[in-house]
Structure formats: C-alpha cells, structure tokens
Amino acid sequence: MQKMQSIADRWKRIEHEVQDAALSCGRNPHDITIVAVSKMHSLEYIQQAYDAGARVFGENYAQEFRDKIQESQSIHFIPEWHFIGALQSNKVKYVIPHAALIHSCFSVSVADEIQRLSKKLDMITPVLVQVNTSGETSKSGIELDRIDEFMEQLQGYGNIKPRGLMTIPTATDDDMQLTKEFTVLRTIHERLKQTCEHPNDWNILSMGMSDDFNLAIREGATHVRIGTAIFGERNQ
C-alpha cells in the first residue's frame, strides 16, 4: 500500500511540476506528454501509476517490452506503450507491432527491419530520430552531420512515419549545457519541418528526463521521459 501511495503521490507531483513548467514559459500543459519510464518495474506498479493518471509508458529493453505487453494484454490492461531504449535490428521483432511510438531510430539497419516487419504486417510505424546532441561516443543517436542524409533515407520507407526527434543529453548538472543541447534539437526539428514529406505529422520533440524536464519544456519538448521521479529507484 505504501508503494502505491508513493507512486500516486509522485505522479501527482510530477504532473503539477510539468504543468507549472509549461505555464511559466507560456505553453499549454496539454501539449506535453509525460512518458512514464517503467523499465525494471512490475506491471503492478505500472497499473498503480495508470490509476493515478499516467497513460503513456516507456520501456528500454525489447524483450522486457514484449513480455510486459503480453502480460498486460492477458489481463485486458492496455495503456499506450512507447519504446525508448537503444534498439538492435535483431530485437525489432519484439517491438513491432506493439509500440505506439519508437523514440530511438538512428541506424539504417534498424530502420530496414522496422520497414520490413511493418510492411509484412501492413502497418505504419511512427518513429523518432534519436540525435546525439552531446557528441559523446558513449551516447546513442545519429551524429549531427548525418541527420539530413538519414532523414532522406527514412522518408523513402513506405511503412515508417518519422514524427520528430529525440535526444539523451550530456549527464551533467550544468543547466547551460543542457539548455544548449535542447536548443540544438529544437532548431534541427524546426529546420527539418520545412523539408519533411508530412510537416503536419512532424510535431514531436522527446527530450527531458526526471532531473531536467523543466529545461526541456522551456525549449519546446512535447514528450518528457520520467522514471525515477514517478516510480522511485529501480529494482536491481
């Protein structure tokens, strides 16, 4: 019971903080989606977050993603699931067709497999292009100087719909550095909107996590990915 109350209280606090962050910069809070990052948390805890008001959940690991969806479907619990983690081409089969949105498309091999499986299932899969705004080699994402080429390739796939961009910024407490990276992503997003095939669908900026979502919202985030601040520390 204590965990349930904690999750409900955490969710309400985050919901209010996101609302305050949006209003403080003249944005409509309803334009911002909170993706509750539920990796390594049980379906019981996910249901508690759902009961508190969460509707969109993000998973990082393909097989865990598949297993949770199968478990949730077996009890007729069907929230909106997003895949937000690094995705390998041999794991795409665990994600398609369950993901309402894949946040982490940045390689041709993964895009090829998303296209192949989506075509086989006669479906359109929405994706975000993950961008490495930090320049750190340890971070996933496409390099800044390869974004245009990759976008051109993505728009050639008939069963993939690019919806926007995602980034995981530098792990730092430096607000100026974080803001710089969020600004870079927003600027690229705005530029690509001018040339993308379906500009009205190019409307998602996934950036900001538990420690920096307020900065990301200020720079235009439409989706913030929040885990620890909702669920607490993960089980090891």
C-alpha positions as CSV (number, residue, x, y, z in Angstrom):
1,M,0.0,0.0,0.0
2,Q,2.8,2.4,0.8
3,K,4.4,1.9,-2.6
4,M,1.0,2.5,-4.3
5,Q,0.5,5.8,-2.4
6,S,4.1,6.7,-3.2
7,I,3.6,6.2,-6.9
8,A,0.3,8.1,-6.8
9,D,1.9,11.0,-4.9
10,R,4.9,11.1,-7.1
11,W,2.8,11.1,-10.3
12,K,0.6,14.0,-9.0
13,R,3.7,16.0,-8.0
14,I,5.3,15.5,-11.5
15,E,2.1,16.3,-13.2
16,H,1.9,19.6,-11.3
17,E,5.6,20.3,-12.0
18,V,5.2,19.7,-15.7
19,Q,2.1,22.0,-15.7
20,D,4.0,24.7,-13.8
21,A,7.0,24.4,-16.2
22,A,4.7,24.8,-19.2
23,L,2.8,27.7,-17.9
24,S,6.0,29.5,-16.8
25,C,7.0,29.8,-20.5
26,G,3.6,30.4,-22.0
27,R,2.9,26.9,-23.1
28,N,-0.2,24.8,-22.8
29,P,0.4,21.9,-20.4
30,H,-1.9,19.7,-22.5
31,D,0.7,19.9,-25.3
32,I,3.2,17.9,-23.2
33,T,3.0,14.2,-22.8
34,I,4.6,12.6,-19.8
35,V,6.1,9.2,-20.7
36,A,6.4,7.2,-17.5
37,V,9.6,5.2,-17.9
38,S,8.7,1.8,-16.4
39,K,11.8,-0.3,-17.2
40,M,12.5,-2.9,-14.5
41,H,9.3,-2.1,-12.7
42,S,6.5,-4.6,-12.3
43,L,3.2,-4.4,-14.1
44,E,1.6,-3.9,-10.7
45,Y,3.5,-0.6,-10.2
46,I,2.6,0.4,-13.8
47,Q,-1.0,-0.2,-13.1
48,Q,-0.7,1.9,-9.9
49,A,0.7,4.8,-12.0
50,Y,-2.1,4.3,-14.5
51,D,-4.7,4.5,-11.8
52,A,-3.0,7.8,-10.6
53,G,-3.3,9.3,-14.1
54,A,-0.4,8.1,-16.2
55,R,-1.4,6.9,-19.7
56,V,1.9,6.6,-21.7
57,F,4.6,4.2,-20.6
58,G,8.2,3.9,-22.0
59,E,10.3,0.8,-22.0
60,N,14.0,0.5,-22.7
61,Y,14.6,-3.3,-23.3
62,A,12.9,-5.0,-26.2
63,Q,12.3,-8.4,-24.6
64,E,11.0,-6.8,-21.4
65,F,8.8,-4.6,-23.5
66,R,7.3,-7.6,-25.3
67,D,6.8,-9.6,-22.1
68,K,5.1,-6.7,-20.3
69,I,2.7,-6.1,-23.2
70,Q,1.8,-9.8,-23.4
71,E,1.2,-9.8,-19.6
72,S,-0.9,-6.6,-19.8
73,Q,-3.0,-7.9,-22.7
74,S,-3.7,-11.1,-20.8
75,I,-5.5,-9.0,-18.1
76,H,-7.0,-6.6,-20.6
77,F,-4.8,-3.7,-19.4
78,I,-3.8,-1.7,-22.5
79,P,-2.1,1.6,-21.9
80,E,-0.1,3.4,-24.6
81,W,3.4,1.8,-24.9
82,H,6.4,3.6,-26.3
83,F,9.8,2.0,-26.9
84,I,12.5,4.5,-25.8
85,G,15.7,2.4,-25.5
86,A,18.6,1.6,-27.9
87,L,17.2,-0.9,-30.4
88,Q,19.2,-3.5,-32.3
89,S,17.9,-4.9,-35.6
90,N,17.5,-8.4,-34.2
91,K,15.3,-7.1,-31.4
92,V,12.9,-5.1,-33.6
93,K,10.6,-8.2,-33.8
94,Y,9.9,-7.8,-30.1
95,V,8.8,-4.2,-30.5
96,I,6.7,-4.3,-33.7
97,P,3.7,-4.1,-33.8
98,H,3.2,-3.1,-30.1
99,A,4.9,0.3,-29.9
100,A,2.7,3.3,-30.5
101,L,5.9,5.2,-31.0
102,I,9.6,4.2,-31.2
103,H,11.8,7.0,-29.9
104,S,15.1,5.6,-30.8
105,C,15.6,5.1,-34.5
106,F,19.0,6.2,-35.7
107,S,20.6,3.4,-37.8
108,V,19.8,2.1,-41.3
109,S,19.9,-1.5,-40.2
110,V,17.2,-0.9,-37.6
111,A,15.1,1.2,-40.0
112,D,15.4,-1.5,-42.6
113,E,14.0,-4.0,-40.1
114,I,11.2,-1.7,-38.9
115,Q,10.2,-1.2,-42.5
116,R,10.4,-5.0,-43.3
117,L,8.2,-6.0,-40.4
118,S,5.8,-3.1,-40.7
119,K,5.2,-3.9,-44.4
120,K,4.7,-7.6,-43.6
121,L,2.1,-6.6,-41.0
122,D,0.6,-4.0,-43.3
123,M,1.0,-1.2,-40.8
124,I,2.7,2.2,-40.5
125,T,5.2,2.6,-37.6
126,P,5.7,6.1,-36.2
127,V,9.4,6.7,-35.2
128,L,11.5,9.5,-33.8
129,V,15.1,10.0,-34.9
130,Q,17.4,9.8,-31.9
131,V,20.1,12.5,-32.2
132,N,23.4,12.6,-30.3
133,T,23.4,16.2,-29.2
134,S,26.2,15.7,-26.7
135,G,28.9,14.4,-29.1
136,E,29.8,11.8,-26.5
137,T,30.7,8.5,-28.2
138,S,29.1,6.6,-25.4
139,K,25.7,8.1,-26.2
140,S,23.4,6.5,-28.8
141,G,22.0,8.6,-31.6
142,I,22.8,9.8,-35.1
143,E,25.6,12.4,-35.4
144,L,24.6,16.0,-36.2
145,D,26.2,16.0,-39.6
146,R,24.3,12.8,-40.7
147,I,20.8,13.8,-39.8
148,D,19.8,15.1,-43.2
149,E,21.0,12.1,-45.0
150,F,19.3,9.7,-42.6
151,M,16.0,11.7,-42.8
152,E,16.1,11.4,-46.6
153,Q,16.5,7.6,-46.2
154,L,13.7,7.4,-43.7
155,Q,11.3,9.2,-45.9
156,G,11.9,6.6,-48.6
157,Y,10.4,3.9,-46.5
158,G,6.7,3.3,-47.2
159,N,5.8,1.9,-43.8
160,I,7.7,4.2,-41.5
161,K,6.4,7.6,-40.4
162,P,9.0,10.0,-39.0
163,R,7.3,12.1,-36.3
164,G,10.2,14.1,-34.8
165,L,13.4,13.9,-32.8
166,M,14.7,12.5,-29.5
167,T,17.8,13.1,-27.5
168,I,19.5,12.0,-24.3
169,P,21.7,14.9,-23.3
170,T,25.0,15.1,-21.5
171,A,24.8,13.7,-18.0
172,T,25.5,17.0,-16.2
173,D,24.1,19.4,-13.6
174,D,25.1,22.3,-15.9
175,D,21.8,23.9,-16.9
176,M,23.5,26.0,-19.6
177,Q,24.9,22.9,-21.3
178,L,21.6,21.0,-21.1
179,T,19.7,24.0,-22.5
180,K,22.2,24.3,-25.3
181,E,21.6,20.7,-26.3
182,F,17.9,21.0,-26.1
183,T,18.1,24.2,-28.2
184,V,20.1,22.4,-30.8
185,L,17.5,19.7,-31.1
186,R,14.7,22.2,-31.3
187,T,16.5,24.1,-34.0
188,I,17.1,21.0,-36.1
189,H,13.5,19.9,-35.6
190,E,12.2,23.3,-36.9
191,R,14.6,23.2,-39.9
192,L,13.6,19.7,-40.9
193,K,9.9,20.6,-40.7
194,Q,10.4,22.8,-43.7
195,T,11.5,20.0,-45.9
196,C,9.9,16.8,-44.5
197,E,7.3,15.0,-46.5
198,H,4.5,15.3,-44.0
199,P,5.1,18.5,-42.0
200,N,1.9,18.3,-40.0
201,D,2.9,15.0,-38.6
202,W,6.4,16.2,-37.7
203,N,5.4,17.5,-34.3
204,I,7.3,15.6,-31.6
205,L,10.3,16.6,-29.6
206,S,11.2,13.9,-27.0
207,M,13.7,15.4,-24.6
208,G,14.0,15.9,-20.9
209,M,14.1,13.4,-18.0
210,S,13.5,13.4,-14.2
211,D,16.3,15.9,-13.5
212,D,16.0,18.3,-16.4
213,F,12.4,18.2,-17.9
214,N,11.7,21.8,-16.9
215,L,14.6,23.0,-19.1
216,A,13.4,20.7,-21.9
217,I,9.9,22.1,-21.7
218,R,11.2,25.6,-21.9
219,E,13.0,24.7,-25.1
220,G,9.9,23.1,-26.7
221,A,9.7,19.4,-25.5
222,T,6.4,17.7,-26.4
223,H,7.3,14.5,-24.6
224,V,9.3,14.2,-21.4
225,R,10.6,10.8,-20.2
226,I,10.3,10.5,-16.4
227,G,11.1,7.3,-14.5
228,T,12.7,7.6,-11.1
229,A,10.6,10.7,-10.1
230,I,7.5,8.6,-10.6
231,F,8.4,5.0,-9.7
232,G,11.3,5.6,-7.3
233,E,14.6,3.7,-7.6
234,R,14.6,0.6,-9.8
235,N,15.0,-2.9,-8.6
236,Q,18.4,-4.2,-9.3
